[in-house]
Amino acid sequence: MFYSRGENRRKRWYHVLSIGQKKLFALGGVLLFFVLAVLMVFIVYSYRARQFDLKRVVAGGGVSTLYDCNNTSIGTLSDDELNPVRWEDLPQHLINAFVAREDENFFEHGGVVYSSVIRSVIRNVTSMSIEQGASTITMQLTRNVYEMHDKTFDRKMLEAMLAQRIEREYDKKIILTQYLNRIYFGQNCYGIAAAASRYFGKHVSELNLVECATIAGLVRAPSLCNPVTDMENAMGVKRETLARMLALEMITQEEHDNAVAEPIKLVAADKRLQSVASYSSMWVQRELEELRDELGENTGGIGVVTNLDLPLQQKVEQAMERALVAVERPGSFPDEWLPILNANESEAQRLRKFYEGIQRPANMKIRGMDNDLTGVLQCCVLAVDARRDNKGRVLALLSGRSAVDGKDRWQEMCMPGRAVSPLLFSCACLPGVDNAHIVANKADVTGMSLGYDVVSTFYKKLNLGIELPPRKKEMELYTGQFKMRRIDLARVLFDILNQGRDYHFRLVNRVWSRGQKLLYSQASENAAEYIRREGATAVAKLPPFDQVEGQLVILNEVLPENHGVMCMVFNEKGAAVFVWMGYDDPSDMPSGKRMEGLMKRAAYCLAREIHSEARACLRARNKDKDKS
């Protein structure tokens, strides 16, 4: 067969590029459409970015404000937010650590690193999700200022355009300073000043290389990598940050090796720089940390609506100081106590004379005008809503005579003694346990009947963090001769009187972002059974609980070994009030039965007075609700 060799020679390899005029026009049209689409996207997002007010960048993160239940401002979350850090306060190691960790080209780029963005887009497209962030420090600041927390391509594009606007408007020093004053550092620390104080008890300017690397390392996962919750993770991110600083020649090999070997030294709680605004802010900070998963890594400037009732809170503060003065000073007997004691005029005179005539211990230290509170009588008060659908909501609280010392005494330990015996009696009502073991006022007899294994296992299941006495000292387990937090003692008593259901004392009701976005709203707690219902119901009718006036339940116990007095006044579908009165150091308590008697009477009258005010507050709320 004959083949034309000339025809074959015309089909060279480069002829594959000859796709035809129509196909060439089609390809050109596609490319033109793509270019126009990209240009249109750029124009649209540039226009949208111009609608944002850039003054918000330098307006600061804002002060996180606390409100009572009626939306009345009651203070700030932390004083640190009132004093943002300046560029001049930032150590060079801190600047280098954040640049190395978060954005090594920070001082060169214009807000966006396009190579990183392209790489991020490719990875996100191939994974069909938003995995790769490619955020510069400026983009992170943009996200925090304008609350762009959605993981979408739309948000990412808008964030990039805004970051470029910010770079054109402000210099790098302003951008980095605003970034550090806003971001979240774990442990409810908003801004670098709060982090330096919380973790190391220092001003920002005093931070060393190890501390700077630690703080910079925890930013990407502040709840998981902060040294308070996980020292191992914190050490890991510290090493990673130091390695990046070494690679970028920000530190020498010797500095790197010394810093890697040096441990992270946290400051003791009592030596932190005090920045707490009030006792309520202490509680709110602790609750916000528990709500971190719901809130996300939102920065400062949030608004927190609490369950506190400001008028009631003010009355509690006045009533507590009156009660403490009545213990400390002869001749002090508050007239507000007389209705509580149901005394007629002659009886009132007798009670006043008797109380004022009690000789005070000679070595009792009395609060003076200098606000030195070391070694003086202290008191904690907690008023809690006990109504259905509102149980556990904190109406008023105090954790001492002044928040200046930064100490929340509800979180401190006490020896509960007979006050915790209802918990032991509840153990006797467990299935398979003979109820006959409940012997009122005989916790030791009940405990011995149940046995060490039964009681210790029951206490451990409740997760109260109690350091249980060893078996060889089992009697201390039954008689409450061990340590537990005062707040846990109050909560156990509250739960027993609420049919054994596990309620938590909550202060935070709602949380709003700076942009008025609702981040959290407290729902009615669907409390699970914590202590067996039948047991709790039976124990609630036994001593040391005392049924008064038909509906009120009273507990008023002197705690062993000078650990003070615990008093509770409770009525179902109403309010519960807890009062602890005593000394921070039990050894400071003046000895003698007279002192115990004074404190026990004062704690009882104070609890009854506050309970009466709390009930009046709740009745007023119910009336307002009915009207609306």
C-alpha positions, 0 to 999 in steps of 0.5 A: 500500500502506498502512503503519502510521505509529504502529508505526514511530514506536515503534521509536526508536533507544534501543530497541536497548538493550532486549535482553530480560530473559534477555539482560540476566541472561546479560550480568550473569552473565558480568560477575559471573563475570569479577569473581569470576574476577579476585577468585579470581586475586587471592586465589590469587596473594596466598596464594602470595606470602605463602609467600615469606620477605621476609627474603631481600630484606635478606639481600643478594645473597650471596657467590658461592662457589668450590668445588673438584672435591670441593665444598670451598670454596676462596674467593669470586668477588670481594671486592666482594660482601663489602662491599655498598654502603649508601644513604649511599654512593649519589650523588644522580646515581646514584639519579636515573639509575636512577629515570629509566632504569628506573622514573620513578615509583619513589618514588610507586607501591606496587610495581606501576604498574597502567596499565603492567601493563594496557598490557603485557598488551594488547601481550603478548596481541596479539603472542601472546608475552611482549614487554612487561615493565612491571617496576618497580624493586621487581619487578626486585628481586623477580625477582632475589631469588626467581629468577623468570626464566621469561617467563610470565603466572604468574610476572608475576602472582606477581612483582607480588603479591610486589613489593607485599608488599615495598613494604609491608614495606620503605622505598624506600631499602632497596629501591633499595639492595638492587636496586643491590647485586644486579643484573648490570652486565656484565663479570662485575660483580655489584652497583654496587660491582663495576661502579664498580671495574671500569669506573672504578676508583672507589668508588661515592660518587665516581662523577660524572654521566657515570659514573652515566648510563653504569652506569644505561644498560647494565643492560637489556643489560649484555653488549651495552652495557658500554663495554668490549665496545662503546663506541658502544652505551655512549655511546648508552645514556648519552645516552638516560639523560641525556635522561630525566634532563633531561626529568624535571628531575633535571639542568639543560640545561647539565649535560646538554649537558656530560655528553653531550659528555664521553667515557666514560673507563675506568680502566686495568686496572692502576689498578682497585680490587683486588677479586679474591680469587685467581687462580682467581677471575680465571679463573672471572670470565673464563669466566663472562663467556663463559658469559653467554648460558647463565647469563642475567643472574643476580645474585650469590650463585652457587656455582661448582664448578671443576675444581681439586683443592684438595690438588693446588693447595696442593702446587703453591703450595708447589712453585712458591715453593720453585723460585723461592727456589732460583733467587734464593738461593744454598744452596737446592736442594729435596730434592723435585727429587732423584727427578726427576733420578734421582740416587743419593746421591753424584750427588745430593750433586754436583748439590746442590753444583753448583747451590748453588755457581752465583753469582747475579747481583748485581743480582737482586732477591729477594722480601722480607717486605714482599710487594713483588713489583715487579721480582722473579722470577715464575712461572705454573703450569698443570696440565691434565687430558689424559685422554679426556673430560676434556681441557683441565680445569684441575686447578691454576693459579697466575699469579704469586707473589701475586694481590694485584696483580690480574695474570693472567700467563697472559694477558700477552704473551711472545716464544715463539721456538723454543717455537712452532716446532711450529706452523710445522712443522705448517704444512708438513704442510698438503695440497699442501705438501711434508713435506720442508720440516720440518727439526727445529731449523731453523725459519728454513729451514722458514719460508723454504721455505714462504714468508711468505704460506703461514705468515702465512695459516696463523697468521691462520686459527688466530685466536691474536691474533698481531701478525705481523711485516711481510713485510720482517721475515719471518724474525721470523715463522719464528723466533718473534720476535713477541708472543703470549699465554702461555696461547695458546702453552700451548694450541697445544702442548697441541693439537698433542700431542692430534692437532691438536684444539682444546681449551680450558683450562676451570676452571668445571665447574658453576654453581648459583644461590642457590636451588640451580638448576643454571645450567650443567654442563660437558660433555665437549668435542667438539673439532674439528680445529684443526691438521691431524691428520696434521701434528700427529701428525708434529710431536709426534715432532720437536724441540723436543719431547723424548720422555722415559721412553717416554711423557713429552713435554718441552719446555723452552725459553729464550724470546728477548729475556729473555722467560723460560723456557717448560717443558711436561711432557705425557703422553697420557691423563694430565696436562699441566703448563706452567710459565713463569718470568721477569720482568714486565718483560724489562728487569728480568731479570739478564743472563747465561747463568747466570741462564738456566741457573738458570731453565731447570733450576728450571722443568724440575724444577718442571714434573716435580714438579707433573706427578708430583703431578697424575698421582698425583691422577688415579690416586686419582680413577680408584680412587675412581671404580672403587670407586663 
